[in-house]
Amino acid sequence: MSEPRLKVLYADDEDDVREVFAAVFGPNFDVQTAPGGPEALAALEAGEFDVLVSDMRMEPMKGSELLSRAFAAHPDVQRILLTGYSDHDDLADAVNRGHVFAYVQKPWDSEQLKLTIDKAGKQRRLELENRRLVAELRAANAELHADVEVATRATPPRPKLMVSSPPMAKVLEQIIAVAATDANVLLVGETGVGKELVAQAIHDRSPRKRGRFVAQNLAALPPELMTSELFGHVKGAFTGAHGARRGLFELADGGTLFLDEIGEAPASLQAMLLRALESREIWPVGGSEPRRMDLRVIAATNRDLLATAKAGQFRLDLYYRLAVAPIHVPPLRDRPEDVRGLGQPMLEAAARRMGRPLPRVTDAAWRALERHAWPGNVRELSNLMERLAIYHAGREVEPEELDLPPSLGDETIERMESRGAAPAPAPAPGATGEIRLDVPDAGTTFDALEKSILAQMLSRHGGNQSAAARALGLSESTLRSRLKRLGLKS
């Protein structure tokens, strides 16, 4: 018996476009159209649909709002957004809230859109069937019921992937594109940029979202334990193996395995990873037969892994297996627009966790944070928000109270100029244009070292505090506060 045709609802405020859609996709799906958002919501109330497809630009209700309302009232219906506009704010909000299964750029290609609708509808029916089976299994077997509860229990709230900057808008587009596939992903970016957050976002948008997301930083594992941790072991496989143990591959079966710092994997483990990716099988340590696995692997690195592979320090064939869909996650200094969107939720979460009144960061302080170099990236921002929650509970935070470390050197100046900041004036006559610090004697205090740095920077810029502050990555008020505290003329 053939499976019933997918039921598709298409919303668009242009009559001719609705007619074209019905004519093109009518032979493949059971298509119904609506001339706008309110009519589409009424149709969803009146009948059952597998997929809702909506144009973004409609009046009086935009497509993103329609999908949001449809998600609230009919979360089982999969949602596809058609857009010919670079409306990143609406798109980012819809994706962060989980309102979009996929989006397709206009003018749409009929074959691509047909495949997307087909995948969305089948995903919806598969999820409903899985839900039915899980309910039956829970009712039939108490032990299995407990296992299912462990696998599907609600996880603590996670930080959201914030998208306010053009670089992260591009990352968001890549996340949406790759999430609908089963391709392996390689995330590349500096330490602390939030690669695990990107991996989690891919998992949450993928057909594997009901499976586990298992994360492991390989740099945190002793080399002698890596194989057992990843692939598991049988009882008696080695001294101390008093019982069998499942590895991370097996724990992530049906879901996603995130391997951070993949460049730290030794050569022996690289060979085993390659075989596991190629065969979809793992061999537990000491095991006599392989075990089939069905999972997606997302790896991450802060290195140029291709250059490392070409230098013979990483398997080139493993690199190409992992980097089917590479995504570069930009450092925080290249996306200052994201600082407030990331920092405020972090601050609120830290205050709640510690049971302390929420500090209020002033607009001037946020602007100072946006100018900071963030060598520690998102991780540094998170640590700063925790410090503010500890030391400034319930108080207003001004720029001079942020206590950001200075960022020195020509790279900082070039970065500030590239963001549109006014260039610093030429150094005063006789200045070398370069800071040279003597190695401090043992016992030199931090205040003395900071005083020396600030004095030299002021000298370099001919006493111009504005220019010195820009070069240091500080606000003028912060610089003045530090000069006063250190007894320097301000």
Residue pairs with C-beta under 8 A, 6 or more apart in sequence:
5 28
5 29
5 30
6 29
6 30
6 50
6 51
6 117
6 118
6 121
6 122
7 29
7 30
7 32
7 47
7 48
7 49
7 50
7 51
7 121
8 25
8 29
8 30
8 31
8 32
8 49
8 50
8 51
8 52
8 53
8 117
8 121
9 32
9 33
9 34
9 40
9 43
9 44
9 49
9 51
9 52
9 53
10 18
10 21
10 22
10 25
10 31
10 32
10 33
10 34
10 53
10 54
11 33
11 34
11 35
11 36
11 37
11 39
11 40
11 52
11 53
11 54
11 55
11 58
11 63
11 66
12 18
12 21
12 33
12 35
12 54
12 55
12 58
12 82
13 35
13 36
13 55
13 58
13 59
14 55
15 35
17 55
18 33
18 35
21 31
21 33
21 53
22 31
22 33
24 110
25 31
25 110
25 113
25 114
25 117
28 114
28 118
29 51
29 117
29 121
32 43
32 47
32 49
34 40
34 42
34 43
36 58
36 59
36 60
36 61
37 54
37 58
37 60
37 61
37 62
37 63
37 65
37 66
37 69
38 60
38 61
40 52
40 54
40 66
40 70
41 66
41 69
41 70
41 73
43 49
44 52
44 70
44 73
44 74
44 77
45 73
49 74
49 77
50 77
50 78
50 120
50 121
50 124
50 125
51 77
51 78
51 79
51 80
51 117
51 120
51 121
51 124
52 66
52 67
52 70
52 77
52 78
52 79
52 80
53 80
53 82
53 113
53 117
54 63
54 66
54 67
54 79
54 80
54 81
54 82
55 63
55 82
55 83
55 106
56 62
56 63
56 64
56 81
56 82
56 83
56 84
56 85
56 87
56 90
57 63
57 83
57 84
57 85
58 66
62 90
63 81
63 82
63 83
64 81
64 87
64 90
64 91
64 93
64 94
64 99
67 79
67 81
67 94
67 99
67 100
68 94
68 97
68 99
70 77
70 79
70 99
71 79
71 97
71 98
71 99
76 124
76 127
76 128
77 124
78 101
78 120
78 121
78 123
78 124
79 99
79 100
79 101
79 120
80 100
80 101
80 102
80 103
80 104
80 113
80 116
80 117
80 120
81 91
81 94
81 100
81 102
81 103
81 104
82 103
82 104
82 105
82 106
82 108
82 113
83 91
83 103
83 104
83 105
83 106
84 105
84 106
84 107
86 169
88 163
88 166
88 169
88 172
91 100
91 103
91 172
92 163
92 164
92 169
92 172
94 100
95 172
95 175
95 176
95 205
96 160
96 161
96 163
98 204
98 205
100 176
101 120
101 123
101 180
102 116
102 119
102 120
102 176
102 180
103 176
104 112
104 113
104 116
116 180
119 180
123 207
126 207
127 210
130 210
134 148
134 152
137 144
137 145
137 148
138 144
138 145
138 148
139 145
151 211
151 212
152 210
157 349
158 197
158 200
159 197
159 342
159 345
159 346
159 349
160 345
161 168
161 172
161 175
161 194
161 197
161 198
161 201
162 168
162 338
162 341
162 342
162 345
163 169
163 171
163 172
163 338
164 335
164 337
164 338
164 340
164 341
165 334
165 335
165 336
165 337
165 338
166 335
167 330
167 334
167 335
168 330
168 335
168 338
171 198
171 327
171 328
171 329
171 330
174 325
174 327
175 198
175 201
175 202
175 205
175 327
176 205
177 325
178 185
178 202
178 325
178 327
179 201
179 202
179 203
179 205
179 206
180 205
180 206
180 207
181 325
182 206
182 207
182 296
183 296
183 324
183 325
184 277
184 296
184 297
184 298
184 299
184 321
184 322
184 323
184 324
184 325
185 199
185 202
185 296
185 297
185 298
185 299
185 322
185 324
185 325
185 326
185 327
186 262
186 298
186 299
186 300
186 301
186 305
186 319
186 322
186 323
186 324
186 325
186 326
186 327
187 195
187 198
187 199
187 298
187 299
187 300
187 301
187 326
187 327
187 329
188 300
188 301
188 302
188 304
188 305
188 326
188 327
188 328
188 329
189 195
189 300
189 302
189 328
189 329
189 330
189 331
190 302
190 331
190 377
191 302
191 376
191 377
191 379
192 376
192 377
192 378
192 379
192 380
193 329
193 330
193 331
193 332
193 377
193 378
194 329
194 377
194 378
195 260
195 300
195 329
196 215
196 258
196 260
196 300
197 378
198 327
198 329
199 213
199 215
199 256
199 258
199 298
199 300
200 213
200 258
202 256
202 298
203 209
203 213
203 255
203 256
203 258
203 296
203 298
204 213
206 256
206 296
208 254
208 255
208 256
208 295
208 296
210 254
210 255
211 252
211 253
211 254
211 255
211 256
211 295
212 251
212 252
212 254
212 255
212 256
213 252
213 255
213 256
213 258
214 248
214 251
214 252
214 255
214 256
214 257
214 258
215 258
215 260
216 229
216 230
216 248
216 257
216 258
216 259
216 260
217 260
217 261
218 226
218 259
218 260
218 261
218 262
218 264
218 265
219 260
219 261
219 264
221 229
223 266
223 269
226 265
226 266
226 269
227 268
227 269
227 272
227 285
228 237
228 238
228 245
228 247
228 285
229 247
229 248
230 247
230 248
230 249
230 269
230 272
230 273
230 282
231 247
231 249
231 250
231 272
231 276
231 282
231 283
231 284
231 285
232 244
232 245
232 246
232 247
232 249
232 250
232 282
232 284
232 285
233 241
233 244
233 245
233 247
233 284
233 285
233 286
233 287
234 241
234 244
234 284
234 285
234 286
234 287
235 241
235 242
235 243
235 244
236 286
237 284
237 285
237 286
237 287
238 285
238 286
241 285
241 286
244 284
247 282
247 284
248 257
249 257
249 276
249 282
249 293
249 295
250 282
250 291
250 293
252 295
253 293
253 294
253 295
254 294
254 295
255 295
255 296
256 295
256 296
256 297
256 298
257 295
257 296
257 297
257 298
258 298
258 299
258 300
259 265
259 297
259 298
259 299
259 300
260 299
260 300
261 300
261 301
261 302
262 299
262 300
262 301
262 305
262 322
263 301
263 302
263 303
263 305
263 308
263 314
265 273
267 315
270 314
270 315
270 318
271 315
272 283
273 318
274 315
274 317
274 318
274 321
275 281
276 282
276 293
277 297
277 318
277 321
277 322
278 321
279 290
280 292
280 293
280 294
281 290
281 291
281 292
281 293
282 290
282 291
282 293
283 289
283 290
283 291
284 291
297 322
299 322
305 314
305 319
305 323
306 319
306 323
308 314
309 315
309 316
309 318
309 319
310 316
331 374
331 377
332 338
332 339
332 342
332 374
332 377
332 378
332 380
332 381
333 372
333 373
333 374
333 377
333 415
336 370
336 371
336 419
337 370
339 366
339 369
339 370
339 372
339 374
339 381
340 366
340 369
340 370
342 378
342 381
343 361
343 366
343 369
343 381
343 384
343 385
344 361
346 381
346 382
346 385
346 386
347 358
347 359
347 361
347 385
347 388
347 389
348 358
350 385
350 386
350 388
350 389
351 357
351 358
351 359
351 389
351 393
354 389
354 390
354 393
356 389
356 390
356 393
356 394
357 393
357 394
358 389
358 393
358 394
359 388
359 389
359 392
359 393
359 394
359 395
359 396
359 397
360 395
360 396
360 397
361 369
361 388
361 397
362 396
362 397
362 398
362 399
364 398
364 399
364 475
364 477
365 397
365 398
365 399
365 401
365 402
367 399
367 475
368 399
368 402
368 404
368 474
368 475
368 478
369 381
369 384
369 402
369 404
371 416
371 421
371 470
371 473
371 474
371 475
372 404
372 407
372 473
373 407
373 412
373 415
373 473
374 380
374 381
375 407
376 383
384 402
384 404
387 403
388 397
388 402
392 401
398 477
399 475
399 477
399 478
400 475
400 477
400 478
400 480
400 481
400 482
402 478
404 473
404 474
404 478
406 450
406 453
406 454
406 472
406 473
406 474
407 472
407 473
408 435
408 453
408 457
408 471
408 472
409 435
412 471
412 472
412 473
413 423
413 424
413 470
413 471
416 470
416 471
416 473
417 423
421 470
422 470
424 461
424 464
424 467
424 468
424 470
424 471
425 461
425 462
425 464
425 467
427 433
427 460
427 461
427 462
428 459
428 460
428 461
428 462
428 463
431 459
431 460
431 462
433 460
435 453
435 456
435 457
435 460
437 449
437 452
437 453
437 456
440 448
440 449
447 486
450 482
450 486
451 486
451 487
451 488
454 468
454 472
454 479
454 482
454 483
454 486
454 488
455 488
457 468
457 471
457 472
458 464
458 465
458 468
458 488
460 468
460 471
461 467
461 468
461 471
465 476
465 479
465 480
465 483
465 490
466 476
468 479
469 475
469 476
469 478
469 479
472 479
474 482
480 490
483 489
483 490
484 490
